[in-house]
Amino acid sequence: MNDHQLYQDLMDAVTKATYNNNWAEANRVGAQFRERGLIAVFRAEDKTVYLLLEDEAEEHLKPGDRILGGDPPSPTEEP
């Protein structure tokens, strides 16, 4: 499976999970995006999942956004 198909399958899975209010599944899929340097964010105001680059996520997050798969690392944390 190529990367494009993998990301499409993951987006389909996380979109379906949030649509069905299955937050455990949405977080499981969100964690898979995190392993690839991306953050999946559910924005309740338009019921959409967005993908953000991990190192640029903070500047694009809005109040009420739900990060799927865990919180982004603190800027002061050491790797």
All heavy atoms as a GROMACS GRO file, in nm:
protein
  631
    1MET      N    1   0.085  -0.117   0.000
    1MET     CA    2   0.000   0.000   0.000
    1MET      C    3   0.090   0.124   0.000
    1MET      O    4   0.184   0.134   0.078
    1MET     CB    5  -0.089  -0.003   0.124
    1MET     CG    6  -0.175   0.119   0.140
    1MET     SD    7  -0.278   0.122   0.290
    1MET     CE    8  -0.367  -0.028   0.279
    2ASN      N    9   0.060   0.219  -0.086
    2ASN     CA   10   0.141   0.340  -0.091
    2ASN      C   11   0.095   0.439   0.018
    2ASN      O   12  -0.010   0.423   0.079
    2ASN     CB   13   0.138   0.402  -0.230
    2ASN     CG   14  -0.001   0.450  -0.270
    2ASN    OD1   15  -0.078   0.499  -0.189
    2ASN    ND2   16  -0.034   0.435  -0.397
    3ASP      N   17   0.177   0.541   0.043
    3ASP     CA   18   0.148   0.638   0.149
    3ASP      C   19   0.016   0.710   0.126
    3ASP      O   20  -0.061   0.732   0.221
    3ASP     CB   21   0.260   0.741   0.159
    3ASP     CG   22   0.384   0.686   0.226
    3ASP    OD1   23   0.375   0.578   0.289
    3ASP    OD2   24   0.489   0.750   0.216
    4HIS      N   25  -0.011   0.747   0.002
    4HIS     CA   26  -0.135   0.818  -0.027
    4HIS      C   27  -0.256   0.734   0.013
    4HIS      O   28  -0.349   0.784   0.076
    4HIS     CB   29  -0.143   0.855  -0.176
    4HIS     CG   30  -0.272   0.920  -0.213
    4HIS    ND1   31  -0.300   1.051  -0.181
    4HIS    CD2   32  -0.382   0.871  -0.276
    4HIS    CE1   33  -0.421   1.080  -0.225
    4HIS    NE2   34  -0.472   0.973  -0.282
    5GLN      N   35  -0.255   0.608  -0.022
    5GLN     CA   36  -0.367   0.519   0.012
    5GLN      C   37  -0.378   0.500   0.162
    5GLN      O   38  -0.487   0.497   0.218
    5GLN     CB   39  -0.353   0.384  -0.058
    5GLN     CG   40  -0.474   0.294  -0.039
    5GLN     CD   41  -0.601   0.354  -0.096
    5GLN    OE1   42  -0.604   0.396  -0.211
    5GLN    NE2   43  -0.706   0.359  -0.017
    6LEU      N   44  -0.264   0.487   0.229
    6LEU     CA   45  -0.263   0.473   0.375
    6LEU      C   46  -0.327   0.594   0.441
    6LEU      O   47  -0.415   0.581   0.527
    6LEU     CB   48  -0.121   0.453   0.426
    6LEU     CG   49  -0.106   0.452   0.579
    6LEU    CD1   50  -0.177   0.332   0.638
    6LEU    CD2   51   0.039   0.455   0.617
    7TYR      N   52  -0.285   0.715   0.401
    7TYR     CA   53  -0.341   0.836   0.460
    7TYR      C   54  -0.490   0.848   0.429
    7TYR      O   55  -0.568   0.891   0.514
    7TYR     CB   56  -0.265   0.961   0.414
    7TYR     CG   57  -0.129   0.972   0.475
    7TYR    CD1   58  -0.015   0.974   0.397
    7TYR    CD2   59  -0.114   0.980   0.613
    7TYR    CE1   60   0.111   0.984   0.454
    7TYR    CE2   61   0.011   0.990   0.671
    7TYR     CZ   62   0.123   0.991   0.591
    7TYR     OH   63   0.247   1.001   0.648
    8GLN      N   64  -0.530   0.810   0.309
    8GLN     CA   65  -0.672   0.816   0.274
    8GLN      C   66  -0.753   0.719   0.360
    8GLN      O   67  -0.859   0.754   0.411
    8GLN     CB   68  -0.692   0.784   0.126
    8GLN     CG   69  -0.836   0.802   0.080
    8GLN     CD   70  -0.884   0.944   0.096
    8GLN    OE1   71  -0.820   1.037   0.049
    8GLN    NE2   72  -0.994   0.963   0.166
    9ASP      N   73  -0.700   0.598   0.381
    9ASP     CA   74  -0.768   0.500   0.465
    9ASP      C   75  -0.778   0.550   0.609
    9ASP      O   76  -0.882   0.533   0.675
    9ASP     CB   77  -0.696   0.365   0.461
    9ASP     CG   78  -0.710   0.294   0.327
    9ASP    OD1   79  -0.792   0.337   0.241
    9ASP    OD2   80  -0.638   0.195   0.306
   10LEU      N   81  -0.670   0.610   0.659
   10LEU     CA   82  -0.673   0.664   0.795
   10LEU      C   83  -0.773   0.779   0.807
   10LEU      O   84  -0.847   0.788   0.905
   10LEU     CB   85  -0.534   0.710   0.838
   10LEU     CG   86  -0.431   0.600   0.863
   10LEU    CD1   87  -0.293   0.660   0.887
   10LEU    CD2   88  -0.472   0.511   0.980
   11MET      N   89  -0.776   0.868   0.707
   11MET     CA   90  -0.873   0.978   0.710
   11MET      C   91  -1.016   0.925   0.706
   11MET      O   92  -1.103   0.974   0.779
   11MET     CB   93  -0.850   1.076   0.594
   11MET     CG   94  -0.746   1.180   0.621
   11MET     SD   95  -0.775   1.281   0.769
   11MET     CE   96  -0.915   1.379   0.720
   12ASP      N   97  -1.041   0.826   0.623
   12ASP     CA   98  -1.175   0.766   0.617
   12ASP      C   99  -1.214   0.708   0.753
   12ASP      O  100  -1.326   0.726   0.799
   12ASP     CB  101  -1.181   0.657   0.510
   12ASP     CG  102  -1.173   0.712   0.368
   12ASP    OD1  103  -1.188   0.835   0.348
   12ASP    OD2  104  -1.151   0.630   0.276
   13ALA      N  105  -1.118   0.638   0.817
   13ALA     CA  106  -1.146   0.575   0.946
   13ALA      C  107  -1.172   0.679   1.055
   13ALA      O  108  -1.267   0.665   1.134
   13ALA     CB  109  -1.030   0.485   0.986
   14VAL      N  110  -1.092   0.785   1.060
   14VAL     CA  111  -1.110   0.885   1.165
   14VAL      C  112  -1.237   0.967   1.139
   14VAL      O  113  -1.308   1.003   1.233
   14VAL     CB  114  -0.985   0.975   1.181
   14VAL    CG1  115  -0.972   1.077   1.071
   14VAL    CG2  116  -0.984   1.041   1.318
   15THR      N  117  -1.269   0.994   1.015
   15THR     CA  118  -1.392   1.067   0.983
   15THR      C  119  -1.514   0.986   1.023
   15THR      O  120  -1.608   1.037   1.084
   15THR     CB  121  -1.396   1.103   0.834
   15THR    OG1  122  -1.282   1.186   0.805
   15THR    CG2  123  -1.522   1.178   0.798
   16LYS      N  124  -1.513   0.857   0.991
   16LYS     CA  125  -1.624   0.769   1.028
   16LYS      C  126  -1.638   0.761   1.180
   16LYS      O  127  -1.749   0.766   1.233
   16LYS     CB  128  -1.602   0.630   0.968
   16LYS     CG  129  -1.712   0.533   1.001
   16LYS     CD  130  -1.685   0.397   0.938
   16LYS     CE  131  -1.794   0.298   0.975
   16LYS     NZ  132  -1.766   0.165   0.919
   17ALA      N  133  -1.526   0.748   1.248
   17ALA     CA  134  -1.530   0.737   1.395
   17ALA      C  135  -1.588   0.863   1.459
   17ALA      O  136  -1.670   0.853   1.551
   17ALA     CB  137  -1.390   0.708   1.448
   18THR      N  138  -1.546   0.981   1.414
   18THR     CA  139  -1.599   1.104   1.474
   18THR      C  140  -1.747   1.121   1.438
   18THR      O  141  -1.825   1.165   1.522
   18THR     CB  142  -1.519   1.229   1.430
   18THR    OG1  143  -1.518   1.240   1.289
   18THR    CG2  144  -1.377   1.222   1.482
   19TYR      N  145  -1.785   1.084   1.318
   19TYR     CA  146  -1.925   1.093   1.278
   19TYR      C  147  -2.013   1.006   1.368
   19TYR      O  148  -2.125   1.043   1.403
   19TYR     CB  149  -1.940   1.050   1.131
   19TYR     CG  150  -2.082   1.054   1.080
   19TYR    CD1  151  -2.140   1.174   1.041
   19TYR    CD2  152  -2.158   0.937   1.071
   19TYR    CE1  153  -2.271   1.179   0.996
   19TYR    CE2  154  -2.288   0.941   1.025
   19TYR     CZ  155  -2.345   1.062   0.988
   19TYR     OH  156  -2.474   1.066   0.943
   20ASN      N  157  -1.961   0.890   1.406
   20ASN     CA  158  -2.035   0.796   1.492
   20ASN      C  159  -2.009   0.819   1.642
   20ASN      O  160  -2.050   0.736   1.724
   20ASN     CB  161  -2.000   0.652   1.455
   20ASN     CG  162  -2.052   0.614   1.319
   20ASN    OD1  163  -2.162   0.650   1.283
   20ASN    ND2  164  -1.971   0.542   1.242
   21ASN      N  165  -1.941   0.928   1.676
   21ASN     CA  166  -1.907   0.959   1.815
   21ASN      C  167  -1.829   0.846   1.883
   21ASN      O  168  -1.842   0.823   2.003
   21ASN     CB  169  -2.031   0.994   1.897
   21ASN     CG  170  -2.089   1.127   1.859
   21ASN    OD1  171  -2.014   1.223   1.840
   21ASN    ND2  172  -2.219   1.133   1.846
   22ASN      N  173  -1.747   0.778   1.807
   22ASN     CA  174  -1.663   0.670   1.860
   22ASN      C  175  -1.525   0.730   1.887
   22ASN      O  176  -1.432   0.717   1.807
   22ASN     CB  177  -1.656   0.554   1.761
   22ASN     CG  178  -1.580   0.435   1.815
   22ASN    OD1  179  -1.509   0.446   1.915
   22ASN    ND2  180  -1.592   0.322   1.748
   23TRP      N  181  -1.511   0.796   2.002
   23TRP     CA  182  -1.389   0.871   2.031
   23TRP      C  183  -1.271   0.779   2.061
   23TRP      O  184  -1.157   0.816   2.036
   23TRP     CB  185  -1.414   0.971   2.143
   23TRP     CG  186  -1.518   1.068   2.099
   23TRP    CD1  187  -1.647   1.077   2.142
   23TRP    CD2  188  -1.505   1.167   1.996
   23TRP    NE1  189  -1.714   1.176   2.073
   23TRP    CE2  190  -1.629   1.233   1.983
   23TRP    CE3  191  -1.400   1.208   1.913
   23TRP    CZ2  192  -1.650   1.335   1.892
   23TRP    CZ3  193  -1.423   1.310   1.823
   23TRP    CH2  194  -1.546   1.372   1.813
   24ALA      N  195  -1.297   0.660   2.111
   24ALA     CA  196  -1.185   0.566   2.134
   24ALA      C  197  -1.120   0.530   2.000
   24ALA      O  198  -0.997   0.528   1.988
   24ALA     CB  199  -1.235   0.441   2.206
   25GLU      N  200  -1.202   0.501   1.900
   25GLU     CA  201  -1.148   0.468   1.766
   25GLU      C  202  -1.083   0.592   1.703
   25GLU      O  203  -0.978   0.583   1.641
   25GLU     CB  204  -1.260   0.414   1.676
   25GLU     CG  205  -1.216   0.386   1.534
   25GLU     CD  206  -1.116   0.271   1.520
   25GLU    OE1  207  -1.086   0.201   1.618
   25GLU    OE2  208  -1.066   0.254   1.408
   26ALA      N  209  -1.146   0.707   1.718
   26ALA     CA  210  -1.088   0.830   1.662
   26ALA      C  211  -0.951   0.858   1.723
   26ALA      O  212  -0.858   0.897   1.651
   26ALA     CB  213  -1.183   0.948   1.686
   27ASN      N  214  -0.937   0.834   1.852
   27ASN     CA  215  -0.807   0.854   1.918
   27ASN      C  216  -0.706   0.749   1.874
   27ASN      O  217  -0.588   0.780   1.859
   27ASN     CB  218  -0.822   0.855   2.069
   27ASN     CG  219  -0.876   0.988   2.118
   27ASN    OD1  220  -0.830   1.093   2.076
   27ASN    ND2  221  -0.973   0.983   2.206
   28ARG      N  222  -0.750   0.626   1.851
   28ARG     CA  223  -0.659   0.521   1.804
   28ARG      C  224  -0.602   0.559   1.666
   28ARG      O  225  -0.483   0.550   1.642
   28ARG     CB  226  -0.733   0.386   1.796
   28ARG     CG  227  -0.641   0.270   1.761
   28ARG     CD  228  -0.720   0.143   1.731
   28ARG     NE  229  -0.796   0.154   1.607
   28ARG     CZ  230  -0.742   0.149   1.484
   28ARG    NH1  231  -0.613   0.136   1.468
   28ARG    NH2  232  -0.820   0.156   1.378
   29VAL      N  233  -0.689   0.604   1.578
   29VAL     CA  234  -0.645   0.644   1.444
   29VAL      C  235  -0.560   0.772   1.453
   29VAL      O  236  -0.458   0.785   1.385
   29VAL     CB  237  -0.764   0.663   1.348
   29VAL    CG1  238  -0.718   0.712   1.212
   29VAL    CG2  239  -0.843   0.533   1.334
   30GLY      N  240  -0.601   0.865   1.539
   30GLY     CA  241  -0.524   0.987   1.558
   30GLY      C  242  -0.381   0.957   1.603
   30GLY      O  243  -0.287   1.023   1.560
   31ALA      N  244  -0.365   0.855   1.684
   31ALA     CA  245  -0.230   0.815   1.730
   31ALA      C  246  -0.146   0.766   1.612
   31ALA      O  247  -0.024   0.788   1.608
   31ALA     CB  248  -0.241   0.708   1.837
   32GLN      N  249  -0.210   0.702   1.515
   32GLN     CA  250  -0.136   0.657   1.397
   32GLN      C  251  -0.086   0.776   1.315
   32GLN      O  252   0.023   0.772   1.258
   32GLN     CB  253  -0.223   0.565   1.312
   32GLN     CG  254  -0.252   0.433   1.380
   32GLN     CD  255  -0.334   0.342   1.294
   32GLN    OE1  256  -0.305   0.325   1.175
   32GLN    NE2  257  -0.437   0.283   1.352
   33PHE      N  258  -0.164   0.883   1.308
   33PHE     CA  259  -0.118   1.004   1.241
   33PHE      C  260  -0.001   1.065   1.319
   33PHE      O  261   0.097   1.110   1.259
   33PHE     CB  262  -0.230   1.107   1.229
   33PHE     CG  263  -0.324   1.081   1.115
   33PHE    CD1  264  -0.458   1.054   1.138
   33PHE    CD2  265  -0.280   1.085   0.984
   33PHE    CE1  266  -0.545   1.031   1.033
   33PHE    CE2  267  -0.366   1.063   0.878
   33PHE     CZ  268  -0.499   1.035   0.903
   34ARG      N  269  -0.010   1.065   1.453
   34ARG     CA  270   0.097   1.121   1.536
   34ARG      C  271   0.229   1.050   1.510
   34ARG      O  272   0.335   1.112   1.508
   34ARG     CB  273   0.063   1.111   1.685
   34ARG     CG  274  -0.048   1.202   1.733
   34ARG     CD  275  -0.013   1.348   1.728
   34ARG     NE  276   0.103   1.383   1.804
   34ARG     CZ  277   0.104   1.417   1.931
   34ARG    NH1  278  -0.008   1.421   2.000
   34ARG    NH2  279   0.217   1.448   1.991
   35GLU      N  280   0.223   0.917   1.489
   35GLU     CA  281   0.344   0.840   1.459
   35GLU      C  282   0.410   0.886   1.330
   35GLU      O  283   0.527   0.861   1.307
   35GLU     CB  284   0.310   0.691   1.449
   35GLU     CG  285   0.270   0.627   1.580
   35GLU     CD  286   0.216   0.487   1.563
   35GLU    OE1  287   0.210   0.437   1.448
   35GLU    OE2  288   0.179   0.427   1.665
   36ARG      N  289   0.334   0.954   1.245
   36ARG     CA  290   0.384   1.000   1.115
   36ARG      C  291   0.407   1.151   1.113
   36ARG      O  292   0.420   1.212   1.007
   36ARG     CB  293   0.284   0.960   1.007
   36ARG     CG  294   0.282   0.809   0.987
   36ARG     CD  295   0.156   0.762   0.917
   36ARG     NE  296   0.162   0.619   0.892
   36ARG     CZ  297   0.133   0.524   0.982
   36ARG    NH1  298   0.097   0.558   1.105
   36ARG    NH2  299   0.142   0.397   0.951
   37GLY      N  300   0.408   1.215   1.231
   37GLY     CA  301   0.438   1.358   1.240
   37GLY      C  302   0.321   1.450   1.210
   37GLY      O  303   0.341   1.568   1.186
   38LEU      N  304   0.200   1.396   1.214
   38LEU     CA  305   0.081   1.475   1.188
   38LEU      C  306  -0.011   1.472   1.310
   38LEU      O  307  -0.009   1.376   1.388
   38LEU     CB  308   0.004   1.420   1.068
   38LEU     CG  309   0.079   1.421   0.936
   38LEU    CD1  310   0.003   1.340   0.832
   38LEU    CD2  311   0.098   1.564   0.886
   39ILE      N  312  -0.092   1.574   1.324
   39ILE     CA  313  -0.191   1.577   1.430
   39ILE      C  314  -0.329   1.586   1.366
   39ILE      O  315  -0.355   1.675   1.285
   39ILE     CB  316  -0.168   1.697   1.524
   39ILE    CG1  317  -0.035   1.681   1.597
   39ILE    CG2  318  -0.282   1.711   1.624
   39ILE    CD1  319   0.000   1.795   1.689
   40ALA      N  320  -0.415   1.492   1.404
   40ALA     CA  321  -0.555   1.494   1.360
   40ALA      C  322  -0.634   1.575   1.462
   40ALA      O  323  -0.627   1.550   1.582
   40ALA     CB  324  -0.610   1.353   1.348
   41VAL      N  325  -0.708   1.674   1.413
   41VAL     CA  326  -0.785   1.763   1.499
   41VAL      C  327  -0.930   1.760   1.454
   41VAL      O  328  -0.960   1.778   1.336
   41VAL     CB  329  -0.732   1.908   1.490
   41VAL    CG1  330  -0.816   2.003   1.572
   41VAL    CG2  331  -0.586   1.914   1.531
   42PHE      N  332  -1.020   1.736   1.550
   42PHE     CA  333  -1.164   1.744   1.521
   42PHE      C  334  -1.211   1.882   1.561
   42PHE      O  335  -1.195   1.925   1.676
   42PHE     CB  336  -1.242   1.638   1.599
   42PHE     CG  337  -1.390   1.647   1.578
   42PHE    CD1  338  -1.446   1.607   1.458
   42PHE    CD2  339  -1.473   1.697   1.677
   42PHE    CE1  340  -1.582   1.615   1.436
   42PHE    CE2  341  -1.610   1.706   1.656
   42PHE     CZ  342  -1.664   1.665   1.537
   43ARG      N  343  -1.266   1.954   1.465
   43ARG     CA  344  -1.318   2.089   1.489
   43ARG      C  345  -1.470   2.079   1.495
   43ARG      O  346  -1.536   2.057   1.393
   43ARG     CB  347  -1.272   2.184   1.379
   43ARG     CG  348  -1.310   2.327   1.406
   43ARG     CD  349  -1.225   2.424   1.328
   43ARG     NE  350  -1.088   2.423   1.381
   43ARG     CZ  351  -0.983   2.461   1.309
   43ARG    NH1  352  -0.997   2.501   1.185
   43ARG    NH2  353  -0.862   2.458   1.363
   44ALA      N  354  -1.525   2.093   1.615
   44ALA     CA  355  -1.668   2.073   1.638
   44ALA      C  356  -1.755   2.173   1.562
   44ALA      O  357  -1.864   2.138   1.517
   44ALA     CB  358  -1.698   2.080   1.787
   45GLU      N  359  -1.706   2.296   1.545
   45GLU     CA  360  -1.789   2.399   1.481
   45GLU      C  361  -1.832   2.362   1.340
   45GLU      O  362  -1.939   2.400   1.296
   45GLU     CB  363  -1.721   2.535   1.483
   45GLU     CG  364  -1.599   2.546   1.393
   45GLU     CD  365  -1.526   2.677   1.406
   45GLU    OE1  366  -1.514   2.729   1.518
   45GLU    OE2  367  -1.481   2.728   1.302
   46ASP      N  368  -1.749   2.286   1.268
   46ASP     CA  369  -1.789   2.243   1.134
   46ASP      C  370  -1.785   2.091   1.118
   46ASP      O  371  -1.799   2.039   1.008
   46ASP     CB  372  -1.706   2.312   1.025
   46ASP     CG  373  -1.557   2.288   1.039
   46ASP    OD1  374  -1.516   2.210   1.125
   46ASP    OD2  375  -1.482   2.348   0.961
   47LYS      N  376  -1.766   2.020   1.231
   47LYS     CA  377  -1.767   1.873   1.234
   47LYS      C  378  -1.673   1.813   1.129
   47LYS      O  379  -1.709   1.723   1.056
   47LYS     CB  380  -1.910   1.822   1.216
   47LYS     CG  381  -1.999   1.861   1.330
   47LYS     CD  382  -2.137   1.805   1.314
   47LYS     CE  383  -2.212   1.831   1.441
   47LYS     NZ  384  -2.328   1.902   1.437
   48THR      N  385  -1.550   1.866   1.127
   48THR     CA  386  -1.452   1.824   1.028
   48THR      C  387  -1.322   1.784   1.098
   48THR      O  388  -1.286   1.840   1.200
   48THR     CB  389  -1.423   1.941   0.931
   48THR    OG1  390  -1.546   1.979   0.869
   48THR    CG2  391  -1.324   1.902   0.824
   49VAL      N  392  -1.254   1.685   1.041
   49VAL     CA  393  -1.122   1.646   1.090
   49VAL      C  394  -1.018   1.711   1.000
   49VAL      O  395  -1.026   1.702   0.877
   49VAL     CB  396  -1.104   1.493   1.088
   49VAL    CG1  397  -0.962   1.455   1.129
   49VAL    CG2  398  -1.205   1.426   1.181
   50TYR      N  399  -0.922   1.779   1.062
   50TYR     CA  400  -0.813   1.843   0.990
   50TYR      C  401  -0.683   1.774   1.027
   50TYR      O  402  -0.667   1.726   1.139
   50TYR     CB  403  -0.802   1.991   1.030
   50TYR     CG  404  -0.919   2.074   0.987
   50TYR    CD1  405  -1.026   2.094   1.072
   50TYR    CD2  406  -0.922   2.131   0.861
   50TYR    CE1  407  -1.135   2.169   1.033
   50TYR    CE2  408  -1.031   2.206   0.820
   50TYR     CZ  409  -1.137   2.226   0.907
   50TYR     OH  410  -1.245   2.301   0.868
   51LEU      N  411  -0.590   1.771   0.935
   51LEU     CA  412  -0.455   1.723   0.963
   51LEU      C  413  -0.361   1.842   0.965
   51LEU      O  414  -0.364   1.926   0.875
   51LEU     CB  415  -0.408   1.624   0.855
   51LEU     CG  416  -0.473   1.488   0.856
   51LEU    CD1  417  -0.415   1.403   0.744
   51LEU    CD2  418  -0.457   1.418   0.989
   52LEU      N  419  -0.281   1.848   1.070
   52LEU     CA  420  -0.184   1.955   1.084
   52LEU      C  421  -0.046   1.895   1.102
   52LEU      O  422  -0.033   1.788   1.163
   52LEU     CB  423  -0.218   2.041   1.207
   52LEU     CG  424  -0.356   2.105   1.210
   52LEU    CD1  425  -0.380   2.171   1.346
   52LEU    CD2  426  -0.371   2.206   1.098
   53LEU      N  427   0.054   1.963   1.051
   53LEU     CA  428   0.192   1.921   1.078
   53LEU      C  429   0.218   1.942   1.227
   53LEU      O  430   0.181   2.045   1.284
   53LEU     CB  431   0.290   2.003   0.996
   53LEU     CG  432   0.285   1.982   0.846
   53LEU    CD1  433   0.374   2.083   0.775
   53LEU    CD2  434   0.325   1.840   0.810
   54GLU      N  435   0.281   1.844   1.288
   54GLU     CA  436   0.300   1.848   1.432
   54GLU      C  437   0.371   1.975   1.479
   54GLU      O  438   0.332   2.036   1.577
   54GLU     CB  439   0.378   1.724   1.477
   54GLU     CG  440   0.374   1.701   1.624
   54GLU     CD  441   0.426   1.564   1.661
   54GLU    OE1  442   0.514   1.511   1.592
   54GLU    OE2  443   0.377   1.511   1.760
   55ASP      N  444   0.474   2.018   1.406
   55ASP     CA  445   0.550   2.134   1.451
   55ASP      C  446   0.483   2.268   1.421
   55ASP      O  447   0.531   2.372   1.463
   55ASP     CB  448   0.692   2.131   1.393
   55ASP     CG  449   0.697   2.128   1.242
   55ASP    OD1  450   0.593   2.104   1.179
   55ASP    OD2  451   0.806   2.149   1.186
   56GLU      N  452   0.370   2.267   1.350
   56GLU     CA  453   0.298   2.391   1.319
   56GLU      C  454   0.157   2.391   1.376
   56GLU      O  455   0.081   2.485   1.354
   56GLU     CB  456   0.291   2.410   1.168
   56GLU     CG  457   0.426   2.426   1.101
   56GLU     CD  458   0.416   2.437   0.951
   56GLU    OE1  459   0.304   2.438   0.896
   56GLU    OE2  460   0.521   2.443   0.886
   57ALA      N  461   0.121   2.287   1.450
   57ALA     CA  462  -0.018   2.271   1.494
   57ALA      C  463  -0.065   2.383   1.587
   57ALA      O  464  -0.177   2.432   1.572
   57ALA     CB  465  -0.034   2.136   1.563
   58GLU      N  466   0.019   2.422   1.680
   58GLU     CA  467  -0.025   2.518   1.782
   58GLU      C  468  -0.077   2.648   1.722
   58GLU      O  469  -0.175   2.704   1.770
   58GLU     CB  470   0.089   2.545   1.880
   58GLU     CG  471   0.039   2.609   2.006
   58GLU     CD  472   0.140   2.604   2.117
   58GLU    OE1  473   0.207   2.501   2.134
   58GLU    OE2  474   0.151   2.706   2.187
   59GLU      N  475  -0.016   2.695   1.616
   59GLU     CA  476  -0.060   2.822   1.556
   59GLU      C  477  -0.192   2.810   1.481
   59GLU      O  478  -0.255   2.910   1.450
   59GLU     CB  479   0.049   2.880   1.466
   59GLU     CG  480   0.079   2.794   1.344
   59GLU     CD  481   0.206   2.835   1.273
   59GLU    OE1  482   0.314   2.820   1.332
   59GLU    OE2  483   0.196   2.882   1.159
   60HIS      N  484  -0.237   2.688   1.453
   60HIS     CA  485  -0.362   2.668   1.378
   60HIS      C  486  -0.478   2.618   1.463
   60HIS      O  487  -0.590   2.614   1.415
   60HIS     CB  488  -0.339   2.569   1.263
   60HIS     CG  489  -0.242   2.618   1.162
   60HIS    ND1  490  -0.271   2.718   1.072
   60HIS    CD2  491  -0.113   2.583   1.138
   60HIS    CE1  492  -0.165   2.742   0.996
   60HIS    NE2  493  -0.068   2.662   1.034
   61LEU      N  494  -0.450   2.581   1.588
   61LEU     CA  495  -0.556   2.531   1.674
   61LEU      C  496  -0.648   2.644   1.718
   61LEU      O  497  -0.604   2.756   1.740
   61LEU     CB  498  -0.497   2.462   1.797
   61LEU     CG  499  -0.422   2.333   1.770
   61LEU    CD1  500  -0.356   2.282   1.898
   61LEU    CD2  501  -0.515   2.226   1.713
   62LYS      N  502  -0.777   2.612   1.728
   62LYS     CA  503  -0.876   2.708   1.775
   62LYS      C  504  -0.936   2.657   1.905
   62LYS      O  505  -0.935   2.536   1.931
   62LYS     CB  506  -0.989   2.721   1.672
   62LYS     CG  507  -0.949   2.784   1.541
   62LYS     CD  508  -1.070   2.799   1.453
   62LYS     CE  509  -1.036   2.869   1.323
   62LYS     NZ  510  -1.155   2.886   1.237
   63PRO      N  511  -0.991   2.747   1.986
   63PRO     CA  512  -1.059   2.701   2.108
   63PRO      C  513  -1.168   2.600   2.073
   63PRO      O  514  -1.242   2.618   1.976
   63PRO     CB  515  -1.120   2.830   2.167
   63PRO     CG  516  -1.034   2.940   2.109
   63PRO     CD  517  -0.993   2.891   1.973
   64GLY      N  518  -1.175   2.493   2.148
   64GLY     CA  519  -1.275   2.390   2.124
   64GLY      C  520  -1.228   2.278   2.033
   64GLY      O  521  -1.297   2.177   2.020
   65ASP      N  522  -1.112   2.292   1.970
   65ASP     CA  523  -1.059   2.184   1.887
   65ASP      C  524  -1.025   2.065   1.975
   65ASP      O  525  -0.977   2.081   2.088
   65ASP     CB  526  -0.932   2.228   1.812
   65ASP     CG  527  -0.962   2.316   1.693
   65ASP    OD1  528  -1.080   2.334   1.657
   65ASP    OD2  529  -0.864   2.366   1.634
   66ARG      N  530  -1.049   1.948   1.923
   66ARG     CA  531  -1.019   1.825   1.996
   66ARG      C  532  -0.906   1.753   1.924
   66ARG      O  533  -0.922   1.709   1.810
   66ARG     CB  534  -1.144   1.738   2.001
   66ARG     CG  535  -1.128   1.613   2.082
   66ARG     CD  536  -1.261   1.543   2.096
   66ARG     NE  537  -1.248   1.432   2.186
   66ARG     CZ  538  -1.350   1.371   2.242
   66ARG    NH1  539  -1.473   1.412   2.217
   66ARG    NH2  540  -1.331   1.269   2.321
   67ILE      N  541  -0.792   1.741   1.991
   67ILE     CA  542  -0.678   1.671   1.934
   67ILE      C  543  -0.700   1.522   1.952
   67ILE      O  544  -0.729   1.475   2.062
   67ILE     CB  545  -0.547   1.715   2.003
   67ILE    CG1  546  -0.524   1.863   1.976
   67ILE    CG2  547  -0.430   1.630   1.955
   67ILE    CD1  548  -0.413   1.923   2.058
   68LEU      N  549  -0.691   1.448   1.843
   68LEU     CA  550  -0.714   1.304   1.845
   68LEU      C  551  -0.581   1.231   1.857
   68LEU      O  552  -0.487   1.262   1.785
   68LEU     CB  553  -0.788   1.261   1.719
   68LEU     CG  554  -0.920   1.336   1.695
   68LEU    CD1  555  -0.976   1.299   1.558
   68LEU    CD2  556  -1.019   1.308   1.805
   69GLY      N  557  -0.574   1.136   1.947
   69GLY     CA  558  -0.453   1.056   1.961
   69GLY      C  559  -0.353   1.112   2.059
   69GLY      O  560  -0.239   1.069   2.062
   70GLY      N  561  -0.392   1.209   2.139
   70GLY     CA  562  -0.303   1.264   2.241
   70GLY      C  563  -0.277   1.410   2.220
   70GLY      O  564  -0.305   1.466   2.115
   71ASP      N  565  -0.226   1.471   2.324
   71ASP     CA  566  -0.193   1.613   2.319
   71ASP      C  567  -0.060   1.635   2.248
   71ASP      O  568   0.027   1.549   2.254
   71ASP     CB  569  -0.182   1.671   2.460
   71ASP     CG  570  -0.316   1.670   2.532
   71ASP    OD1  571  -0.419   1.684   2.463
   71ASP    OD2  572  -0.317   1.654   2.654
   72PRO      N  573  -0.043   1.749   2.182
   72PRO     CA  574   0.086   1.778   2.121
   72PRO      C  575   0.190   1.797   2.230
   72PRO      O  576   0.156   1.835   2.342
   72PRO     CB  577   0.062   1.907   2.043
   72PRO     CG  578  -0.053   1.971   2.111
   72PRO     CD  579  -0.137   1.859   2.166
   73PRO      N  580   0.316   1.771   2.199
   73PRO     CA  581   0.420   1.790   2.299
   73PRO      C  582   0.433   1.936   2.339
   73PRO      O  583   0.410   2.026   2.258
   73PRO     CB  584   0.547   1.740   2.228
   73PRO     CG  585   0.515   1.738   2.085
   73PRO     CD  586   0.367   1.726   2.071
   74SER      N  587   0.467   1.958   2.462
   74SER     CA  588   0.490   2.093   2.511
   74SER      C  589   0.615   2.150   2.443
   74SER      O  590   0.712   2.079   2.424
   74SER     CB  591   0.511   2.091   2.662
   74SER     OG  592   0.562   2.212   2.706
   75PRO      N  593   0.616   2.280   2.408
   75PRO     CA  594   0.734   2.338   2.344
   75PRO      C  595   0.857   2.332   2.433
   75PRO      O  596   0.969   2.342   2.385
   75PRO     CB  597   0.694   2.483   2.316
   75PRO     CG  598   0.552   2.496   2.350
   75PRO     CD  599   0.507   2.374   2.421
   76THR      N  600   0.839   2.316   2.566
   76THR     CA  601   0.953   2.311   2.656
   76THR      C  602   1.002   2.170   2.683
   76THR      O  603   1.104   2.152   2.750
   76THR     CB  604   0.918   2.378   2.790
   76THR    OG1  605   0.806   2.310   2.848
   76THR    CG2  606   0.885   2.526   2.770
   77GLU      N  607   0.931   2.068   2.635
   77GLU     CA  608   0.973   1.930   2.657
   77GLU      C  609   1.096   1.896   2.574
   77GLU      O  610   1.108   1.938   2.460
   77GLU     CB  611   0.862   1.832   2.618
   77GLU     CG  612   0.753   1.818   2.718
   77GLU     CD  613   0.650   1.715   2.673
   77GLU    OE1  614   0.675   1.640   2.577
   77GLU    OE2  615   0.544   1.709   2.737
   78GLU      N  616   1.184   1.821   2.634
   78GLU     CA  617   1.300   1.770   2.561
   78GLU      C  618   1.261   1.640   2.492
   78GLU      O  619   1.185   1.562   2.549
   78GLU     CB  620   1.415   1.742   2.658
   78GLU     CG  621   1.472   1.867   2.722
   78GLU     CD  622   1.539   1.958   2.619
   78GLU    OE1  623   1.606   1.907   2.528
   78GLU    OE2  624   1.523   2.081   2.632
   79PRO      N  625   1.310   1.616   2.371
   79PRO     CA  626   1.275   1.490   2.302
   79PRO      C  627   1.331   1.368   2.373
   79PRO      O  628   1.423   1.374   2.446
   79PRO     CB  629   1.337   1.506   2.164
   79PRO     CG  630   1.415   1.631   2.165
   79PRO     CD  631   1.394   1.701   2.295
   0.00000   0.00000   0.00000
